[in-house]
């Protein structure tokens, strides 16, 4: 078998799964039910595998925290950014950037940090703008 998945260490993978299921249309693949520190969860989000592992220092699995989030993030293109972002805020996530429309590029985006210290970026595509058009727009804005 071959494939790619994102692995994320969290304080409690079962609570993280609850949160992510409340925000996104997630398909569970594997969910264990052991004492905290021993659980793991595998799910798919729009065809991408995620593997959550409980924090367990004995195995060098250290979760990020709210004072020290990690510099990678998950970027999810959603059908309705305002709905998903509102769910994230209602579920205790912290706003990093509110929903922001970037009309020239045909998208809206937003960024938040979840209660487990991970950064998530949301995108909604309103119209397709080619790579060449985006480069041209960037160069025009940069030159002004």
N, CA, C and O atoms as a MOPAC input file, in Angstrom:
PM7 MOZYME 1SCF
protein

 N      0.83900 1    -1.17500 1     0.00000 1
 C      0.00000 1     0.00000 1     0.00000 1
 C      0.88800 1     1.24400 1     0.00000 1
 O      1.92000 1     1.26400 1     0.67200 1
 N      0.50700 1     2.26400 1    -0.73300 1
 C      1.22100 1     3.53800 1    -0.74400 1
 C      0.22700 1     4.64500 1    -0.47300 1
 O     -0.97600 1     4.45000 1    -0.64300 1
 N      0.70600 1     5.80100 1    -0.05600 1
 C     -0.17600 1     6.93300 1     0.19700 1
 C      0.50900 1     7.96700 1     1.06300 1
 O      1.66700 1     7.81000 1     1.45100 1
 N     -0.20900 1     9.00700 1     1.35300 1
 C      0.28300 1    10.11400 1     2.16300 1
 C     -0.78200 1    10.45000 1     3.19000 1
 O     -1.97600 1    10.41800 1     2.89000 1
 N     -0.35100 1    10.77000 1     4.39500 1
 C     -1.27700 1    11.24300 1     5.42000 1
 C     -0.59000 1    12.33100 1     6.23000 1
 O      0.63800 1    12.39100 1     6.29100 1
 N     -1.37900 1    13.17400 1     6.84000 1
 C     -0.87100 1    14.17000 1     7.77400 1
 C     -0.98900 1    13.58300 1     9.17100 1
 O     -2.06400 1    13.12900 1     9.56400 1
 N      0.10300 1    13.58700 1     9.92300 1
 C      0.09500 1    13.10900 1    11.29900 1
 C      0.16700 1    14.29700 1    12.23600 1
 O      1.00600 1    15.18300 1    12.07100 1
 N     -0.71600 1    14.30900 1    13.22100 1
 C     -0.79700 1    15.41800 1    14.16000 1
 C     -0.88300 1    14.86300 1    15.57800 1
 O     -1.74700 1    14.03800 1    15.87300 1
 N      0.00200 1    15.31000 1    16.44300 1
 C     -0.05000 1    14.92900 1    17.84700 1
 C     -0.90000 1    15.96000 1    18.57200 1
 O     -0.67300 1    17.16300 1    18.44200 1
 N     -1.88000 1    15.48500 1    19.33800 1
 C     -2.77900 1    16.35200 1    20.10500 1
 C     -2.87200 1    15.81600 1    21.53100 1
 O     -2.55800 1    14.65200 1    21.78000 1
 N     -3.29400 1    16.64700 1    22.45200 1
 C     -3.44000 1    16.19400 1    23.84500 1
 C     -4.39400 1    15.01100 1    23.93400 1
 O     -4.14600 1    14.06300 1    24.68100 1
 N     -5.49800 1    15.06500 1    23.16300 1
 C     -6.54100 1    14.03700 1    23.24700 1
 C     -7.14200 1    13.85900 1    21.85200 1
 O     -7.92700 1    14.69500 1    21.40300 1
 N     -6.77900 1    12.77800 1    21.17000 1
 C     -7.21900 1    12.59900 1    19.79100 1
 C     -8.72900 1    12.40600 1    19.67400 1
 O     -9.31000 1    12.77200 1    18.65200 1
 N     -9.37400 1    11.84600 1    20.68500 1
 C    -10.82600 1    11.65900 1    20.61800 1
 C    -11.55200 1    13.00600 1    20.69700 1
 O    -12.53800 1    13.22100 1    19.99200 1
 N    -11.07000 1    13.90500 1    21.54700 1
 C    -11.66800 1    15.24800 1    21.61300 1
 C    -11.38700 1    16.03100 1    20.32900 1
 O    -12.24700 1    16.76700 1    19.84500 1
 N    -10.18100 1    15.86900 1    19.78000 1
 C     -9.85300 1    16.54200 1    18.52000 1
 C    -10.76400 1    16.04600 1    17.40300 1
 O    -11.25300 1    16.84300 1    16.60200 1
 N    -10.99400 1    14.74400 1    17.34500 1
 C    -11.89000 1    14.19300 1    16.33500 1
 C    -13.28500 1    14.79600 1    16.46800 1
 O    -13.89700 1    15.16800 1    15.46700 1
 N    -13.78800 1    14.89500 1    17.69100 1
 C    -15.09700 1    15.52400 1    17.92700 1
 C    -15.14100 1    16.93200 1    17.34800 1
 O    -16.09700 1    17.30200 1    16.66500 1
 N    -14.10500 1    17.71200 1    17.62200 1
 C    -14.03600 1    19.08800 1    17.13000 1
 C    -14.03300 1    19.11700 1    15.60700 1
 O    -14.81600 1    19.84500 1    14.99800 1
 N    -13.15900 1    18.33400 1    14.99300 1
 C    -13.03600 1    18.36800 1    13.53800 1
 C    -14.30700 1    17.84900 1    12.86500 1
 O    -14.68400 1    18.33900 1    11.80100 1
 N    -14.96100 1    16.87400 1    13.46700 1
 C    -16.22900 1    16.38400 1    12.90900 1
 C    -17.31900 1    17.44800 1    12.99100 1
 O    -18.23300 1    17.46300 1    12.16600 1
 N    -17.23200 1    18.32100 1    13.96000 1
 C    -18.22400 1    19.38800 1    14.09900 1
 C    -18.02400 1    20.49400 1    13.07600 1
 O    -18.94800 1    21.25800 1    12.79700 1
 N    -16.81600 1    20.58400 1    12.51300 1
 C    -16.50700 1    21.63100 1    11.53400 1
 C    -16.57900 1    21.14200 1    10.09600 1
 O    -17.04700 1    21.86000 1     9.21200 1
 N    -16.11600 1    19.91700 1     9.86400 1
 C    -15.93100 1    19.41800 1     8.51400 1
 C    -16.69600 1    18.11800 1     8.30100 1
 O    -17.12500 1    17.46900 1     9.25400 1
 N    -16.85800 1    17.75000 1     7.03100 1
 C    -17.48000 1    16.48500 1     6.65500 1
 C    -16.38300 1    15.42300 1     6.64200 1
 O    -15.71000 1    15.22300 1     5.63100 1
 N    -16.21500 1    14.75400 1     7.76600 1
 C    -15.11500 1    13.81600 1     7.98000 1
 C    -15.63000 1    12.38900 1     7.89200 1
 O    -16.73900 1    12.08200 1     8.32800 1
 N    -14.79600 1    11.52000 1     7.31300 1
 C    -15.09800 1    10.09200 1     7.29000 1
 C    -14.10900 1     9.37500 1     8.20200 1
 O    -12.90100 1     9.39900 1     7.96900 1
 N    -14.63500 1     8.74200 1     9.23400 1
 C    -13.77600 1     7.97700 1    10.15500 1
 C    -13.23800 1     6.73800 1     9.44200 1
 O    -13.95900 1     6.05400 1     8.71600 1
 N    -11.94200 1     6.46700 1     9.67200 1
 C    -11.31700 1     5.25800 1     9.14700 1
 C    -11.00400 1     4.31500 1    10.29900 1
 O    -11.40100 1     3.15000 1    10.27500 1
 N    -10.29600 1     4.81000 1    11.30600 1
 C     -9.95700 1     4.02300 1    12.49500 1
 C    -10.02000 1     4.93300 1    13.71600 1
 O     -9.50900 1     6.05200 1    13.69200 1
 N    -10.64900 1     4.44800 1    14.78100 1
 C    -10.70900 1     5.20100 1    16.03600 1
 C    -10.51900 1     4.20700 1    17.17800 1
 O    -11.30500 1     3.27200 1    17.32900 1
 N     -9.47500 1     4.41100 1    17.98100 1
 C     -9.27100 1     3.53500 1    19.14000 1
 C     -9.98800 1     4.12800 1    20.34900 1
 O    -10.42100 1     5.28000 1    20.32200 1
 N    -10.10700 1     3.33700 1    21.40000 1
 C    -10.78300 1     3.80100 1    22.60700 1
 C    -10.01300 1     3.30200 1    23.83000 1
 O    -10.52200 1     2.50700 1    24.62000 1
 N     -8.78700 1     3.78000 1    23.97100 1
 C     -7.91600 1     3.42400 1    25.08500 1
 C     -7.85700 1     4.59300 1    26.05500 1
 O     -8.45700 1     5.63700 1    25.80000 1
 N     -7.15300 1     4.43600 1    27.15100 1
 C     -6.95100 1     5.58800 1    28.03400 1
 C     -6.20400 1     6.70400 1    27.28900 1
 O     -5.41400 1     6.45300 1    26.37900 1
 N     -6.48300 1     7.93800 1    27.70800 1
 C     -5.81300 1     9.08900 1    27.08900 1
 C     -4.30600 1     8.87800 1    27.14500 1
 O     -3.75900 1     8.44400 1    28.15900 1
 N     -3.64900 1     9.19200 1    26.03400 1
 C     -2.21600 1     8.98600 1    25.90900 1
 C     -1.88600 1     7.78700 1    25.04600 1
 O     -0.74100 1     7.59800 1    24.63500 1
 N     -2.91300 1     6.96400 1    24.77200 1
 C     -2.69700 1     5.75600 1    23.97600 1
 C     -3.56100 1     5.71200 1    22.71700 1
 O     -3.43100 1     4.78700 1    21.91500 1
 N     -4.43300 1     6.69100 1    22.53400 1
 C     -5.37000 1     6.65800 1    21.41200 1
 C     -4.77400 1     7.19500 1    20.13100 1
 O     -3.82800 1     7.98300 1    20.12400 1
 N     -5.37300 1     6.73100 1    19.04400 1
 C     -5.08500 1     7.29900 1    17.73800 1
 C     -6.35000 1     7.24500 1    16.90200 1
 O     -7.22400 1     6.40200 1    17.10500 1
 N     -6.42100 1     8.16400 1    15.96300 1
 C     -7.59100 1     8.31900 1    15.10500 1
 C     -7.08600 1     8.52300 1    13.68600 1
 O     -6.14600 1     9.28400 1    13.45500 1
 N     -7.70900 1     7.84600 1    12.74700 1
 C     -7.44800 1     8.10000 1    11.32800 1
 C     -8.77600 1     8.48600 1    10.70000 1
 O     -9.78700 1     7.80900 1    10.89100 1
 N     -8.76500 1     9.58200 1     9.94700 1
 C     -9.96300 1    10.00700 1     9.23000 1
 C     -9.56300 1    10.60100 1     7.89700 1
 O     -8.40000 1    10.93300 1     7.67000 1
 N    -10.55000 1    10.73100 1     7.01300 1
 C    -10.30700 1    11.42100 1     5.75500 1
 C    -11.13300 1    12.69500 1     5.71800 1
 O    -12.25200 1    12.74900 1     6.22600 1
 N    -10.56500 1    13.69900 1     5.11700 1
 C    -11.20700 1    14.99500 1     4.89900 1
 C    -10.99100 1    15.32700 1     3.43000 1
 O     -9.86900 1    15.61700 1     3.01300 1
 N    -12.06600 1    15.28500 1     2.64300 1
 C    -11.99100 1    15.51400 1     1.19900 1
 C    -10.91900 1    14.64000 1     0.55900 1
 O    -10.15000 1    15.10300 1    -0.28300 1
 N    -10.87700 1    13.38100 1     0.96400 1
 C     -9.97600 1    12.41700 1     0.35400 1
 C     -8.56200 1    12.39900 1     0.90900 1
 O     -7.74400 1    11.59900 1     0.45400 1
 N     -8.24900 1    13.24500 1     1.86800 1
 C     -6.90800 1    13.29800 1     2.45300 1
 C     -6.93500 1    12.60700 1     3.81500 1
 O     -7.81900 1    12.86100 1     4.63300 1
 N     -5.96300 1    11.73500 1     4.04600 1
 C     -5.85900 1    11.02800 1     5.32300 1
 C     -5.19100 1    11.89600 1     6.39100 1
 O     -4.16900 1    12.53800 1     6.15000 1
 N     -5.79500 1    11.89500 1     7.56700 1
 C     -5.22100 1    12.52700 1     8.75600 1
 C     -5.08800 1    11.45600 1     9.82800 1
 O     -5.96500 1    10.60600 1     9.98000 1
 N     -4.00300 1    11.50100 1    10.55900 1
 C     -3.74700 1    10.53400 1    11.62000 1
 C     -3.44600 1    11.34100 1    12.88500 1
 O     -2.40800 1    11.99500 1    12.98000 1
 N     -4.35500 1    11.28900 1    13.84400 1
 C     -4.18300 1    11.97400 1    15.12300 1
 C     -3.64700 1    10.98200 1    16.13700 1
 O     -4.10900 1     9.84300 1    16.21200 1
 N     -2.67500 1    11.41900 1    16.91300 1
 C     -2.11000 1    10.58500 1    17.97000 1
 C     -2.16100 1    11.35800 1    19.27800 1
 O     -1.84500 1    12.54700 1    19.31300 1
 N     -2.55700 1    10.68900 1    20.34900 1
 C     -2.52400 1    11.32100 1    21.66700 1
 C     -1.09000 1    11.69100 1    22.03600 1
 O     -0.13900 1    10.98700 1    21.69600 1
 N     -0.96300 1    12.80300 1    22.73200 1
 C      0.35000 1    13.16700 1    23.25100 1
 C      0.83100 1    12.07200 1    24.20200 1
 O      0.08200 1    11.60700 1    25.06200 1
 N      2.08500 1    11.67000 1    24.03600 1
 C      2.67500 1    10.64500 1    24.88000 1
 C      4.18500 1    10.86000 1    24.90000 1
 O      4.89800 1    10.34500 1    24.03900 1
 N      4.67300 1    11.61900 1    25.87900 1
 C      6.10900 1    11.93400 1    25.93300 1
 C      7.01000 1    10.69900 1    25.96500 1
 O      8.14700 1    10.75300 1    25.49600 1
 N      6.51900 1     9.59800 1    26.51000 1
 C      7.30600 1     8.36500 1    26.54800 1
 C      7.71700 1     7.93200 1    25.13700 1
 O      8.78100 1     7.34200 1    24.94800 1
 N      6.86200 1     8.23000 1    24.14700 1
 C      7.14000 1     7.89000 1    22.75400 1
 C      7.56600 1     9.11400 1    21.94100 1
 O      7.56200 1     9.07600 1    20.71100 1
 N      7.93100 1    10.19700 1    22.62800 1
 C      8.36900 1    11.44300 1    21.98400 1
 C      7.27000 1    12.07100 1    21.12700 1
 O      7.55600 1    12.71800 1    20.12000 1
 N      6.03000 1    11.88200 1    21.52400 1
 C      4.89200 1    12.49300 1    20.84600 1
 C      4.45500 1    13.69500 1    21.67900 1
 O      3.74300 1    13.55000 1    22.67300 1
 N      4.89000 1    14.87600 1    21.26300 1
 C      4.62600 1    16.11100 1    22.00300 1
 C      3.70500 1    16.98500 1    21.16900 1
 O      4.02000 1    17.31100 1    20.02400 1
 N      2.57600 1    17.36400 1    21.73600 1
 C      1.60400 1    18.20500 1    21.03800 1
 C      2.02300 1    19.66900 1    21.09100 1
 O      2.65700 1    20.10000 1    22.05400 1
 N      1.67000 1    20.43500 1    20.05900 1
 C      1.87500 1    21.88100 1    20.15000 1
 C      0.95300 1    22.43100 1    21.22700 1
 O      0.02000 1    21.75500 1    21.65900 1
 N      1.21600 1    23.65600 1    21.65600 1
 C      0.30100 1    24.28800 1    22.60400 1
 C     -0.05900 1    25.67100 1    22.10000 1
 O      0.53500 1    26.15800 1    21.13800 1
 N     -1.02000 1    26.30300 1    22.73800 1
 C     -1.54100 1    27.57500 1    22.25200 1
 C     -0.50000 1    28.68500 1    22.28900 1
 O     -0.60100 1    29.64000 1    21.52000 1
 N      0.50100 1    28.58300 1    23.16900 1
 C      1.56000 1    29.58900 1    23.22300 1
 C      2.67300 1    29.30700 1    22.22700 1
 O      3.51600 1    30.17000 1    21.98300 1
 N      2.68900 1    28.10800 1    21.64700 1
 C      3.74700 1    27.70900 1    20.72700 1
 C      3.17600 1    26.88100 1    19.58600 1
 O      3.51000 1    25.70400 1    19.44800 1
 N      2.29600 1    27.49600 1    18.74500 1
 C      1.76800 1    26.73900 1    17.61100 1
 C      2.88800 1    26.46100 1    16.61400 1
 O      3.88300 1    27.18400 1    16.56600 1
 N      2.72000 1    25.43200 1    15.83800 1
 C      3.72900 1    25.06100 1    14.85000 1
 C      3.52200 1    25.84700 1    13.55600 1
 O      2.43100 1    26.35100 1    13.29000 1
 N      4.59000 1    25.94400 1    12.75300 1
 C      4.52700 1    26.80200 1    11.56900 1
 C      3.93700 1    26.12600 1    10.34300 1
 O      3.83400 1    26.76600 1     9.29700 1
 N      3.55600 1    24.89100 1    10.42500 1
 C      2.83000 1    24.28700 1     9.31100 1
 C      1.34000 1    24.45700 1     9.58700 1
 O      0.93300 1    24.70000 1    10.72300 1
 N      0.54000 1    24.32800 1     8.54500 1
 C     -0.89400 1    24.42900 1     8.75100 1
 C     -1.60900 1    23.57000 1     7.72900 1
 O     -1.02100 1    23.10900 1     6.75100 1
 N     -2.89400 1    23.36700 1     7.98100 1
 C     -3.74400 1    22.60700 1     7.08100 1
 C     -4.60800 1    23.60600 1     6.32800 1
 O     -5.25400 1    24.46300 1     6.93000 1
 N     -4.61000 1    23.48400 1     5.00600 1
 C     -5.38400 1    24.38300 1     4.15700 1
 C     -6.53200 1    23.58300 1     3.55800 1
 O     -6.30300 1    22.62300 1     2.82200 1
 N     -7.77000 1    23.97400 1     3.87100 1
 C     -8.95200 1    23.23600 1     3.42300 1
 C     -9.82800 1    24.15600 1     2.58000 1
 O    -10.22700 1    25.22900 1     3.03300 1
 N    -10.12100 1    23.73800 1     1.36300 1
 C    -11.06600 1    24.46700 1     0.51700 1
 C    -12.45300 1    23.91400 1     0.81600 1
 O    -12.71000 1    22.72100 1     0.65900 1
 N    -13.33900 1    24.80400 1     1.24900 1
 C    -14.67000 1    24.40300 1     1.71100 1
 C    -15.75100 1    25.00400 1     0.81400 1
 O    -15.49400 1    25.97800 1     0.10700 1
 N    -16.96300 1    24.43000 1     0.83700 1
 C    -18.03900 1    24.95700 1    -0.00400 1
 C    -18.60000 1    26.28600 1     0.50200 1
 O    -19.04800 1    27.10400 1    -0.30200 1
 N    -18.58500 1    26.52100 1     1.82400 1
 C    -19.11600 1    27.76900 1     2.38700 1
 C    -18.23200 1    28.18900 1     3.55300 1
 O    -18.38600 1    27.68900 1     4.66700 1
 N    -17.31300 1    29.10300 1     3.29500 1
 C    -16.31300 1    29.49700 1     4.28000 1
 C    -16.94000 1    30.12900 1     5.51700 1
 O    -16.46700 1    29.90500 1     6.63100 1
 N    -17.99200 1    30.91300 1     5.33400 1
 C    -18.60000 1    31.59100 1     6.48400 1
 C    -19.21300 1    30.58800 1     7.45500 1
 O    -19.11300 1    30.75500 1     8.67000 1
 N    -19.84300 1    29.55400 1     6.92300 1
 C    -20.45300 1    28.53100 1     7.77600 1
 C    -19.36700 1    27.77600 1     8.53700 1
 O    -19.46200 1    27.60300 1     9.75300 1
 N    -18.33800 1    27.32900 1     7.82400 1
 C    -17.26400 1    26.56100 1     8.47100 1
 C    -16.52500 1    27.41800 1     9.48800 1
 O    -16.21500 1    26.94900 1    10.58300 1
 N    -16.24400 1    28.65500 1     9.14400 1
 C    -15.52200 1    29.54000 1    10.06500 1
 C    -16.35400 1    29.81600 1    11.32100 1
 O    -15.82400 1    29.82900 1    12.43200 1
 N    -17.64800 1    30.03400 1    11.13800 1
 C    -18.52600 1    30.25900 1    12.29700 1
 C    -18.53000 1    29.03600 1    13.21000 1
 O    -18.51400 1    29.18000 1    14.43300 1
 N    -18.55200 1    27.83400 1    12.63200 1
 C    -18.48000 1    26.62500 1    13.44700 1
 C    -17.19000 1    26.60100 1    14.25000 1
 O    -17.20100 1    26.30000 1    15.44400 1
 N    -16.07000 1    26.92100 1    13.58900 1
 C    -14.77700 1    26.91300 1    14.27600 1
 C    -14.78400 1    27.88500 1    15.45000 1
 O    -14.31400 1    27.54300 1    16.53500 1
 N    -15.30400 1    29.07800 1    15.25100 1
 C    -15.33200 1    30.07400 1    16.32800 1
 C    -16.25600 1    29.61600 1    17.45300 1
 O    -15.92000 1    29.76200 1    18.62800 1
 N    -17.42100 1    29.06200 1    17.10200 1
 C    -18.36600 1    28.57300 1    18.11200 1
 C    -17.79000 1    27.41300 1    18.92600 1
 O    -18.17300 1    27.20000 1    20.07600 1
 N    -16.86400 1    26.66800 1    18.31500 1
 C    -16.28000 1    25.50700 1    18.97200 1
 C    -15.00200 1    25.82300 1    19.74800 1
 O    -14.29000 1    24.91500 1    20.17700 1
 N    -14.71300 1    27.12200 1    19.92900 1
 C    -13.58900 1    27.50200 1    20.77400 1
 C    -12.27000 1    27.71600 1    20.06300 1
 O    -11.23400 1    27.83700 1    20.71700 1
 N    -12.27900 1    27.76500 1    18.74100 1
 C    -11.04900 1    28.07100 1    18.01900 1
 C    -10.74900 1    29.56900 1    18.13800 1
 O    -11.63900 1    30.36400 1    18.43800 1
 N     -9.50900 1    29.93900 1    17.90500 1
 C     -9.06400 1    31.32200 1    18.04700 1
 C     -8.81600 1    31.93900 1    16.67800 1
 O     -8.09200 1    31.37700 1    15.85600 1
 N     -9.41300 1    33.08300 1    16.44400 1
 C     -9.24300 1    33.77000 1    15.16500 1
 C     -7.80900 1    34.24000 1    14.99600 1
 O     -7.23200 1    34.85900 1    15.89000 1
 N     -7.24900 1    33.93900 1    13.84500 1
 C     -5.96500 1    34.49200 1    13.44200 1
 C     -6.21800 1    35.53700 1    12.36700 1
 O     -5.66900 1    36.63800 1    12.42300 1
 N     -7.05200 1    35.19300 1    11.38400 1
 C     -7.48000 1    36.12300 1    10.33800 1
 C     -8.94800 1    35.85000 1    10.05400 1
 O     -9.31500 1    34.70800 1     9.77700 1
 N     -9.79900 1    36.87400 1    10.11600 1
 C    -11.21800 1    36.63900 1     9.83000 1
 C    -11.41600 1    36.30400 1     8.35300 1
 O    -10.48400 1    36.40100 1     7.55500 1
 N    -12.62700 1    35.91400 1     8.00300 1
 C    -12.94500 1    35.65500 1     6.59900 1
 C    -12.65000 1    36.92500 1     5.80900 1
 O    -13.18000 1    37.99700 1     6.09700 1
 N    -11.80300 1    36.77600 1     4.82000 1
 C    -11.34700 1    37.90800 1     4.02200 1
 C    -11.54600 1    37.58700 1     2.55100 1
 O    -11.02000 1    36.59600 1     2.04400 1
 N    -12.31000 1    38.43300 1     1.87000 1
 C    -12.53000 1    38.21700 1     0.44200 1
 C    -11.38900 1    38.85200 1    -0.33400 1
 O    -11.01400 1    39.99700 1    -0.08200 1
 N    -10.84700 1    38.10900 1    -1.27000 1
 C     -9.79400 1    38.60000 1    -2.15100 1
 C    -10.37700 1    38.49900 1    -3.56200 1
 O    -10.07600 1    37.57700 1    -4.32000 1
 N    -11.21400 1    39.47000 1    -3.88300 1
 C    -12.05600 1    39.41100 1    -5.07800 1
 C    -11.25100 1    39.22600 1    -6.35700 1
 O    -11.64100 1    38.43000 1    -7.21200 1
 N    -10.12800 1    39.94600 1    -6.51400 1
 C     -9.32700 1    39.82800 1    -7.73300 1
 C     -8.86200 1    38.39800 1    -7.97900 1
 O     -8.74400 1    37.96400 1    -9.12500 1
 N     -8.60200 1    37.67500 1    -6.90200 1
 C     -8.11400 1    36.30700 1    -7.01400 1
 C     -9.24700 1    35.27900 1    -6.99200 1
 O     -9.00800 1    34.08300 1    -7.15900 1
 N    -10.47800 1    35.74700 1    -6.78600 1
 C    -11.63600 1    34.86400 1    -6.82900 1
 C    -11.80400 1    33.97300 1    -5.62000 1
 O    -12.46900 1    32.94000 1    -5.70400 1
 N    -11.20700 1    34.35200 1    -4.47800 1
 C    -11.27600 1    33.50700 1    -3.28100 1
 C    -11.59800 1    34.33400 1    -2.04300 1
 O    -11.46700 1    35.55800 1    -2.02300 1
 N    -12.02000 1    33.61900 1    -1.02500 1
 C    -12.06100 1    34.14300 1     0.34300 1
 C    -11.19900 1    33.20600 1     1.15800 1
 O    -11.12600 1    32.01200 1     0.86500 1
 N    -10.53800 1    33.74200 1     2.19300 1
 C     -9.80700 1    32.85000 1     3.09200 1
 C     -9.93200 1    33.33900 1     4.52000 1
 O    -10.34700 1    34.46900 1     4.77700 1
 N     -9.56700 1    32.47400 1     5.43100 1
 C     -9.60300 1    32.76400 1     6.86200 1
 C     -8.60400 1    31.82300 1     7.53100 1
 O     -8.28100 1    30.76200 1     6.99600 1
 N     -8.12200 1    32.22300 1     8.70600 1
 C     -7.16600 1    31.39900 1     9.44400 1
 C     -7.58600 1    31.36500 1    10.90700 1
 O     -7.98300 1    32.38300 1    11.47500 1
 N     -7.49500 1    30.17600 1    11.51200 1
 C     -7.76200 1    30.05500 1    12.93600 1
 C     -6.83700 1    29.02400 1    13.55100 1
 O     -6.27600 1    28.17900 1    12.85300 1
 N     -6.68100 1    29.10200 1    14.87500 1
 C     -5.94000 1    28.09500 1    15.61100 1
 C     -6.94400 1    27.29500 1    16.42100 1
 O     -7.79400 1    27.85900 1    17.11100 1
 N     -6.83900 1    25.97000 1    16.33100 1
 C     -7.76600 1    25.13300 1    17.09300 1
 C     -7.27900 1    24.99700 1    18.54000 1
 O     -6.14800 1    25.37600 1    18.84300 1
 N     -8.11000 1    24.46700 1    19.42900 1
 C     -7.72900 1    24.36000 1    20.83600 1
 C     -6.56500 1    23.40000 1    21.09300 1
 O     -6.10200 1    23.27000 1    22.22600 1
 N     -6.09500 1    22.73200 1    20.04000 1
 C     -4.97900 1    21.80800 1    20.18400 1
 C     -3.67300 1    22.42000 1    19.69200 1
 O     -2.64000 1    21.74900 1    19.68500 1
 N     -3.70600 1    23.70500 1    19.27300 1
 C     -2.50500 1    24.41900 1    18.86400 1
 C     -2.18200 1    24.32700 1    17.38600 1
 O     -1.10900 1    24.76000 1    16.96500 1
 N     -3.09400 1    23.76500 1    16.57700 1
 C     -2.84400 1    23.66600 1    15.13900 1
 C     -3.51300 1    24.82000 1    14.40000 1
 O     -4.59800 1    25.27200 1    14.76400 1
 N     -2.83300 1    25.28200 1    13.35300 1
 C     -3.34000 1    26.36500 1    12.51700 1
 C     -4.05700 1    25.75000 1    11.31400 1
 O     -3.55600 1    24.81900 1    10.68400 1
 N     -5.22900 1    26.28500 1    11.01400 1
 C     -6.03000 1    25.86000 1     9.86900 1
 C     -6.32400 1    27.07500 1     9.01300 1
 O     -6.67600 1    28.13200 1     9.53600 1
 N     -6.18600 1    26.93900 1     7.70500 1
 C     -6.58200 1    27.98800 1     6.76900 1
 C     -7.76000 1    27.45700 1     5.96200 1
 O     -7.73500 1    26.32600 1     5.47700 1
 N     -8.76800 1    28.27000 1     5.82700 1
 C     -9.92800 1    27.91700 1     5.01100 1
 C     -9.90800 1    28.74500 1     3.73600 1
 O     -9.52800 1    29.91500 1     3.74600 1
 N    -10.31600 1    28.13100 1     2.65400 1
 C    -10.48200 1    28.81500 1     1.37300 1
 C    -11.85500 1    28.49200 1     0.81900 1
 O    -12.37900 1    27.39500 1     1.01000 1
 N    -12.42800 1    29.46500 1     0.13000 1
 C    -13.59600 1    29.21400 1    -0.70100 1
 C    -13.29900 1    29.84300 1    -2.05100 1
 O    -12.94600 1    31.02000 1    -2.12600 1
 N    -13.43900 1    29.07100 1    -3.11100 1
 C    -13.20000 1    29.57500 1    -4.45800 1
 C    -14.52600 1    30.06500 1    -5.01600 1
 O    -15.49700 1    29.31500 1    -5.11100 1
 N    -14.54500 1    31.35300 1    -5.38700 1
 C    -15.75800 1    31.94700 1    -5.95200 1
 C    -15.72100 1    31.94300 1    -7.47300 1
 O    -16.75600 1    31.83800 1    -8.13100 1
 N    -14.51100 1    32.05800 1    -8.02300 1
 C    -14.32900 1    31.95900 1    -9.47700 1
 C    -12.89500 1    31.51700 1    -9.73300 1
 O    -11.98200 1    31.85100 1    -8.97800 1
 N    -12.71600 1    30.76800 1   -10.80100 1
 C    -11.38600 1    30.28000 1   -11.15700 1
 C    -10.56000 1    31.42900 1   -11.73300 1
 O    -10.99500 1    32.13100 1   -12.64500 1
 N     -9.37200 1    31.60300 1   -11.18600 1
 C     -8.41000 1    32.57600 1   -11.70100 1
 C     -7.13600 1    31.78000 1   -11.97400 1
 O     -6.58700 1    31.14100 1   -11.07700 1
 N     -6.67500 1    31.82700 1   -13.21900 1
 C     -5.53400 1    31.00500 1   -13.61000 1
 C     -4.25600 1    31.44800 1   -12.89400 1
 O     -4.16200 1    32.55800 1   -12.36900 1
 N     -3.29300 1    30.55200 1   -12.89200 1
 C     -1.98500 1    30.87300 1   -12.30100 1
 C     -1.38400 1    32.10000 1   -12.98300 1
 O     -0.86000 1    32.98700 1   -12.30900 1
 N     -1.45500 1    32.16000 1   -14.28900 1
 C     -0.90500 1    33.29700 1   -15.02800 1
 C     -1.58800 1    34.60000 1   -14.62400 1
 O     -0.92600 1    35.62200 1   -14.44100 1
 N     -2.91900 1    34.56200 1   -14.48600 1
 C     -3.65700 1    35.76400 1   -14.06600 1
 C     -3.25500 1    36.18600 1   -12.65200 1
 O     -3.11800 1    37.37700 1   -12.37100 1
 N     -3.06600 1    35.20300 1   -11.76100 1
 C     -2.66400 1    35.53100 1   -10.38500 1
 C     -1.27300 1    36.15100 1   -10.36300 1
 O     -1.02600 1    37.09300 1    -9.61000 1
 N     -0.36600 1    35.63000 1   -11.18000 1
 C      0.98800 1    36.19300 1   -11.25700 1
 C      0.91600 1    37.63200 1   -11.76000 1
 O      1.57600 1    38.51700 1   -11.21500 1
 N      0.12900 1    37.86100 1   -12.78400 1
 C     -0.01500 1    39.20900 1   -13.33900 1
 C     -0.60200 1    40.16500 1   -12.29700 1
 O     -0.12500 1    41.29100 1   -12.15400 1
 N     -1.62500 1    39.72700 1   -11.57500 1
 C     -2.21400 1    40.55900 1   -10.52500 1
 C     -1.18500 1    40.88900 1    -9.44300 1
 O     -1.09400 1    42.03100 1    -8.99300 1
 N     -0.41900 1    39.89300 1    -9.03400 1
 C      0.59800 1    40.11000 1    -8.00100 1
 C      1.64500 1    41.11300 1    -8.47000 1
 O      2.02300 1    42.00900 1    -7.71500 1
 N      2.11600 1    40.97400 1    -9.70300 1
 C      3.12400 1    41.88600 1   -10.22300 1
 C      2.58000 1    43.30600 1   -10.32000 1
 O      3.29300 1    44.26100 1   -10.01300 1
 N      1.32600 1    43.45900 1   -10.74400 1
 C      0.71400 1    44.78100 1   -10.83400 1
 C      0.60600 1    45.43100 1    -9.44900 1
 O      0.91700 1    46.61100 1    -9.29100 1
 N      0.17300 1    44.67300 1    -8.46200 1
 C      0.02400 1    45.22000 1    -7.10200 1
 C      1.37900 1    45.52900 1    -6.49900 1
 O      1.54100 1    46.53600 1    -5.80900 1
 N      2.35400 1    44.66900 1    -6.75700 1
 C      3.69500 1    44.86500 1    -6.20800 1
 C      4.33400 1    46.12400 1    -6.79900 1
 O      5.04200 1    46.84700 1    -6.09900 1
 N      4.08500 1    46.38700 1    -8.08000 1
 C      4.70600 1    47.52800 1    -8.73900 1
 C      4.05500 1    48.85800 1    -8.37400 1
 O      4.63200 1    49.91600 1    -8.62600 1
 N      2.87400 1    48.82000 1    -7.79000 1
 C      2.16300 1    50.07200 1    -7.42100 1
 C      2.46200 1    50.49200 1    -6.02400 1
 O      1.95000 1    51.51200 1    -5.56300 1

